[in-house]
Amino acid sequence: MNIKKLIERGESESLEFKPSLSQTKDIVETISAFSNTKGGSIIIGVDDKGKVIGVSLGKKTIEDLANKIKQNTDPKIYPSISVEHIDDKNIIV
């Protein structure tokens, strides 16, 4: 399923939206919860209502996020992270 349609369907037990990377603790907690159930996806750069607001990406944004997730989970979680472009905005999946 394409990302835009996934966003249109809204949040669910296996899909969570986060508006920004500043919520790292919340992101890690959600990833940990997903890993203890059936899994799931987090889309960063989308608000709770499904509006794409985008995120700013630096040279090490993805690497830093992956490291924070690995460092704050036990056992360590090695996330699959990608950058997608929706409505000319970057989001992280």
N, C-alpha and C positions, 0 to 999 in steps of 0.2 A: 504494500500500500504506500502511496506517496505521502510525504510528510505533511503537505498542506491538508489533505483529506483527514489524516490522523489528528491534526490540530482541530479541524472542524468538528470532529466527533467529540472532542472535549476530554477532560480528565476522567480517569477510571482507576480501577484497582491496579492496573498495570501501566498507567501513563500519568505522569505528573509534570506540570508546567512550573517553571521557576523564572521570574522576570529578569534576574541578573546573577552574575557570578559572585556578588557580595554575600550571598546566602550559602557560603561553602558548607557550614556546619549542617544546615538543613538539607543540602544536596547529599552530603555524605550519609546522613541519617536515613534518607529516602532510599539511597542505593543499598545500604545495609538491610533495610526492611525488604526491598525487592529480592535481594539475594537469599533471604530466609523464607521466601515464598515461591511463587511461580516465575519470578523475574519480572522485568518491566523496563520502561524507558523514561528518561527525564529529558524534557526539552527546555533548554535554557535560552531565554530571550523571548518568552511568551508569557503573558500575564495569566492570572487565574481564569479570566473570561475568554481566553483563546486569542487575544489580540497579539499579533507579532510586533514586538517592540525592538527586537534585535539586541546584540551585544557587541561591544568593542573588542576586537582581537588584536593582541600584540604578538610579537615573535614567539613568546613562550607560553601563551595563554593555555593552550591545550595540554602541553607538557606539565605546566604547574598544576592544572586541575587534576590530571591523572596522578601526579605525585601526592597531592593532598588526599585523594581518595585512598591510594595505597597505604599511606602513612597513618591514616585514621580508621582503618578497618582491620579486624583480626578474626579470622584469617584474612590476609591481604586480598583485596579485590583489584583485579587488573581490568579496568573498564575499556570497552570499545567506544571510542569517541570520534564523532565526525562533525564537520561543519557543513551546514546546508544554507542555501540562500533562498529566502522567501520574501517576496515583495521588496526586492533590493536590500534586504537586511540579512545580516548573519545571525544564525541561531546554532546552538550546539546541541547535538543529540547524543 
